[in-house]
Amino acid sequence: MQRVEEIYWLRAYGCLAVFAFHLLDHLNQRLDTLVTDVARIPTVFGTPVFIFISVFLFSLRYGNEVPRGFLGNRLKYIMVPYLVYGLAYAVAEFLRLHAADDDAGLRTSCASICSTPAGTATSCSSPPSSTPSTGSTDG
């Protein structure tokens, strides 16, 4: 595989753009001005630059033919650790919220989902009870 020196410049831009995007997003939450909004425009290309680099190097290395077992290896070495880490993070976050007795808005969400059209909340654990009508509409 031939070495493409320009990729390092793209990588540097991608790294700086992703960092600047998150920094400006953090600033924008506290100081929402036109300057921070305009400064974020060139930083939105950080992630697409990394995707471009990946596809470019992939095509440079493999050409027109994907090696046998390529997708299986990618799933094994990328998706399995990603899913394991995601599950560990979710369990740790659940335990942290449970220990802090924080429902993370689940009760509020439940009340808004289970509210009746009149605006009175019903219990999410049981279906709303229906009351039989006392009058007849037949005439």
KOLDREN-328481 format. One record per atom (N, C-alpha, C, O): residue in one letter; x, y, z. Coordinates in pm, whole numbers, plus 32768, in hexadecimal, padded with zeros to 4 digits. Example, Ala and Ser with C-alpha at 12.3 -4.5 7.8 and 13.67 -1.06 7.14 Angstrom:
% KOLDREN-328481
A85277DC7830C A84CE7E3E830C A85287EB6830C A85907EB4834E S85057F1F82C4 S85577F9682CA S850A80038313 S853D80728324 
This chain:
% KOLDREN-328481
M80557F8B8000 M800080008000 M805A807C8000 M80B98086804E Q803A80D87FA8 Q808A81527FA2 Q806281B18013 Q7FF181B18042 R80C28201803D R80AC825E80AB R807A82E48073 R80B6831C8017 V800D831680AB V7FD383958080 V7FE683F780F3 V7FA183EF8159 E8043845380E0 E806684B1814A E7FF58514816A E7FE9854281DB E7FA485358106 E7F398597811A E7ED08567817E E7E8885B981B8 I7EC784E68193 I7E6684AF81F2 I7E8484E2827F I7E2884F682CE Y7F0284F8829E Y7F2485298323 Y7EEE85B68339 Y7EC685D883A9 W7EED860982CF W7EB2868E82DC W7E1C868582F2 W7DE386CF8342 L7DDC862A82AA L7D4D861882BE L7D2F85E3834B L7CCE860C838A R7D818589837A R7D6F85558402 R7D7E85C28469 R7D3185C984C9 A7DE286198456 A7DF7868884B3 A7D7E86E584B3 A7D4F870F851D Y7D4B8705843B Y7CD487598434 Y7C5E87148478 Y7C14875484C3 G7C4C8693845E G7BDD8649849A G7BE3864A8532 G7B7D86618574 C7C5986328569 C7C68863385FC C7C4A86BB8636 C7BFF86C78697 L7C83872385FA L7C6B87AB862B L7BDA87D4861A L7BA388188671 A7B9B87AC85AC A7B1087D08593 A7AB2878D85F8 A7A5587CD8629 V7ACA870E8616 V7A7586CA8678 V7A8787098702 V7A2587208749 F7B0487248728 F7B1E876587A8 F7ADB87EE87AE F7A98880F8811 A7AED883F8745 A7AB488C68743 A7A1C88C28742 A79DC89178781 F79E2886186FC F7950885686FA F791988418787 F78BA888387B0 H795687E487D0 H792787C98859 H7942883F88B6 H78F0885D890D L79B2888088A5 L79D188F588F7 L796D896688DC L793889A28939 L79548982885D L78F689EC8839 L786789C88860 L78198A1F8885 D784589488859 D77C0891D8886 D77B18934891C D77488960894A H781A89168967 H7819892E89F8 H780D89C48A14 H77C089EC8A6C L78578A1689CC L784F8AA789DC L77C58ADC89B3 L778E8B3689F2 N778F8AA28949 N770E8ACE8915 N769D8AB68979 N76398AFE8977 Q76AB8A5389CF Q76458A3A8A34 Q76458AA78A9E Q75DE8ABF8ADD R76B68AE88AB2 R76C18B508B17 R76BD8BDD8ADA R76918C3C8B1B L76EC8BEB8A61 L76F88C6C8A20 L76C88C5E8990 L77188C488936 D76468C69897C D760C8C5388F8 D76118CD588A8 D75BD8D2D88B8 T76768CDF8853 T76858D568800 T76968D2D876E T76AB8CB8874F L768C8D8F8717 L76A08D778689 L77308D4C866C L77488CFC8612 V778E8D7F86B8 V781C8D5E86A4 V78348CC986BC V78788C89866C T77FE8C92872A T78138C038745 T77CB8BAD86DE T77FB8B4286B9 D77568BDC86AF D770F8B8F8648 D775C8B8D85C4 D77668B258584 V77918BFF859C V77DE8C07851F V78628BBC852B V788E8B7F84CA A78A18BC085A0 A79208B7B85B5 A79118AE385AC A79718A9C858E R78998AB185C6 R78828A2085C0 R787689EC8532 R78858974851B I785A8A4384D2 I78428A168448 I78B789C48410 I789E895683DD P793589F28416 P799F899E83DD P79BE8921842F P7A0588C883FF T798A891984A8 T79A988A584FB T794B883084E4 T796787C18511 V78DC8845849E V787D87D78489 V78B3876F8428 V78788704841A F7921878C83E5 F795A872D8386 F79BE86CE83C6 F79FB867D8380 G79D186D48449 G7A348680848C G7A1785EB847C G7A6F85A08452 T799F85C1849D T797B85338492 T797685058401 T79AA849983E3 P7939855183A4 P793F85258318 P79CC851882E1 P79E584C68288 V7A2A85678313 V7AB5855B82E6 V7AEC84D1830D V7B31849282BD F7ACD84A48386 F7AFC841F83AF F7ABB83B0835D F7AFC834C833E I7A3D83C0833A I79FB835D82E4 I7A3D835C825B I7A5582F28222 F7A5883D38225 F7A9C83DB81A3 F7B25839781A9 F7B48834B814F I7B7183B38212 I7BF68376821F I7BEB82DE8222 I7C38829981E0 S7B8B82AA826D S7B7982198276 S7B5981DC81EF S7B95817881C8 V7AFB821881A6 V7AD481E28124 V7B4781EF80C1 V7B6081948072 F7B8D825F80C3 F7BFE82748068 F7C6C820D807F F7C9C81D08020 L7C9281FB80FC L7CFC819A811A L7CCE810B80FE L7D1D80B780D3 F7C4F80F08117 F7C18806A80F9 F7C23804F8063 F7C507FE3803B S7BF980AF8011 S7BFF80997F81 S7C8E80957F4E S7CAC804C7EEF L7CE780E07F8C L7D7380DF7F64 L7DB480597F85 L7E0680257F39 R7D8E80227FF6 R7DCC7FA58023 R7D947F2B7FDB R7DDF7ED27FB3 Y7D0E7F267FCC Y7CD07EAD7F99 Y7CA47EB57F08 Y7C887E4E7ECB G7C9D7F2A7ECF G7C757F367E42 G7BE37F107E2F G7B8A7F427E73 N7BCC7EB67DD0 N7B437E907DAC N7B107E167DF6 N7A997DF67DED E7B667DD17E3F E7B3E7D537E7D E7B507D597F14 E7BBD7D777F45 V7AE67D3D7F5B V7AEA7D397FED V7B1F7CAF8017 V7AF07C4A7FE3 P7B7F7CAB8074 P7BB57C29809D P7B4B7BD380E3 P7AED7C05811F R7B5E7B5380D8 R7B027AF38115 R7B067B0181AD R7B717B0981E9 G7A907B0581EB G7A857B10827C G7A967B9E82B1 G7AA07BB1832A F7A9A7C008258 F7AB27C8A8282 F7A437CBD82DD F7A5F7CF48348 L79C67CAB82B5 L79567CDD8303 L794B7C95838A L792D7CD483EF G79627C15838B G79607BC98409 G79CA7BFB8469 G79B07C0984E1 N7A417C158436 N7AAB7C4A848C N7A887CD484C2 N7AA37CF28536 R7A4C7D29846D R7A257DAE849B R79BC7DA58508 R79C27DED856C L795B7D4C84F5 L78F47D3A855D L79317D0985DF L790D7D36864B K798F7CAC85D3 K79CD7C72864B K7A237CD78695 K7A1E7CDF8710 Y7A727D24864D Y7AD27D7E868F Y7A9D7E0B86A9 Y7ADA7E5786F4 I7A2B7E2F866D I79F47EB48684 I796E7EAD86CE I795D7EEF8734 M79117E5E869C M78897E5E86D6 M78827E16875D M783B7E4487B6 V78C77DA9876D V78C17D6187ED V78F57DB78860 V78B17DC388C6 P796C7DF58855 P79977E4D88C2 P793A7EC488D5 P79237EEF8946 Y79037EFA8867 Y78A67F6A8871 Y78297F4388C0 Y77FD7F8D8917 L77F17ECF88A2 L77797EA188E9 L77977E7F897A L77467E9C89D2 V780A7E428995 V78307E218A1F V78427EA18A70 V78117EAB8AE1 Y78887F028A37 Y789C7F808A7D Y78177FC88A93 Y77FD7FFD8AFE G77C37FC88A2D G773F80088A3A G76EB7FC98AA6 G76A8800F8AF2 L76ED7F448AAE L76A17EFF8B17 L76DB7F1E8BA0 L76917F378BFF A77607F1C8BAC A779F7F3B8C2D A77807FCA8C57 A77657FE48CCD Y778380278BF9 Y776380B28C19 Y76D180C18C44 Y76B381088CA3 A7676807D8BFD A75E880868C1E A75CD804E8CA9 A758080888CF6 V760A7FDE8CCB V75F77FA28D4F V76327FFE8DBA V75F380148E22 A76A980348DA3 A76E7808E8E05 A7693810C8E19 A7683813B8E8A E765E81418DAE E760A81BA8DB7 E7587819B8E00 E755881EB8E50 F754C81278DE3 F74D280FE8E29 F74ED80F08EBF F749E81208F10 L755B80AF8EE2 L757C809D8F70 L759981238FB3 L757381379027 R75DB817E8F6D R75F782028FA4 R7576824E8FBE R7565828A9028 L751B824C8F5E L749B82928F6F L744682508FDC L740382949029 H744B81CC8FE1 H73FE81839046 H743481A090D2 H73E681B09130 A74B981A790E1 A74F581C49163 A74D88253918E A74CB826F9205 A74CD82AE912D A74AF8339914D A74198350915A A73ED83C09174 D73CA82E69149 D733882EC914F D7303835190EA D72A5839C9106 D734083539076 D731883AC900B D72D483588F9F D730E82F78F6E D725A837C8F7C D7212832E8F19 D722F835A8E8A D71F883218E2C A728483BE8E7A A72AF83F18DF7 A723884198DA1 A723C84088D27 G71D0844C8DE0 G715D847C8D95 G70FD840F8D6B G709E842A8D21 L711383948D99 L70BC83278D6E L702E83388DA5 L6FCE831B8D5F R702083668E20 R6F9A83788E57 R6F5183E98E10 R6ED983DF8DF6 T6F9884528DF0 T6F5A84C18DA8 T6F2E84948D1D T6EC184B58CF0 S6F8584488CD9 S6F6284168C54 S6EEC83B88C5C S6E9383BC8C06 C6EEA83648CC2 C6E7C83068CD2 C6DFA83528CE7 C6D93832D8CAE A6DFD83BB8D38 A6D8484078D53 A6D53844D8CD5 A6CDA84558CBE S6DAE847E8C82 S6D8184C28C09 S6D4B845F8BA2 S6CF284828B55 I6D7F83E68B9F I6D4E83828B42 I6CC7834C8B6F I6C6E83358B1C C6CB783398BF1 C6C3F82FA8C25 C6BD3835E8C4C C6B7083378C8A S6BE183DC8C2A S6B7B843B8C51 S6B0384308BF4 S6B0F840E8B7E T6A91844C8C2B T6A1684468BDE T6A0484C98B93 T6A48852A8BB3 P69AB84CE8B31 P6998854B8AE7 P696F85BF8B40 P698A86338B1E A692F85A48BB0 A690586108C08 A697A86488C58 A696D86AE8C9A G69EF86038C51 G6A6786348C95 G6A8085F48D1B G6AE0861B8D5F T6A2F85948D45 T6A4685518DC4 T6A9C84D78DAA T6A83848B8D4C A6AFF84C48DFD A6B5B84548DEA A6B1F83D48E1F A6AD983D58E84 T6B3983678DDB T6B0E82E48E08 T6B8882928E29 T6BF882BA8E0A S6B7582218E65 S6BE581CB8E89 S6C1881838E0E S6BCA814D8DC0 C6C9C81828DFC C6CD6813D8D8A C6CDB80A78D9F C6CEB805B8D3F S6CCD807A8E1C S6CD87FEB8E35 S6C577FA38E13 S6C5A7F2A8DFA S6BE87FE88E12 S6B6B7FA78DF0 S6B237FFA8D88 S6B3180758D85 P6AD67FB88D32 P6A8F80048CCB P6A24805B8D0C P69F1803A8D77 P6A0180CA8CCB P699A81208D05 P691580D88D0D P68EE808F8CB2 S68D180EE8D7D S685180A98D8F S67E780F28D40 S67E6816D8D37 S678D80A48D08 S672080E08CBE S66A380DC8D15 S668280758D50 T6660814B8D1B T65E6814F8D6A T6571813E8D0D T656B817D8CA3 P651280E98D32 P649F80D48CDB P644A81518CD6 P643C81998D39 S6412816A8C64 S63BD81DE8C55 S633681C58C96 S630281568C93 T62FE822D8CD1 T627F821C8D19 T620882378CBF T619B82058CD8 G621B82838C59 G61A982A48C03 G61B382628B7D G621F82368B55 S6145825B8B39 S614182208AB6 S612D828E8A4E S60E882F18A67 T6169827B89DB T615982DD8971 T60EA82B78912 T60C8830388B7 D60B182428927 D6042821888CF D5FC6826888F2 D5FB282868968 G5F7382898894 G5F0482DB88B6 G5E8882AA8885 G5E2082E8889B 
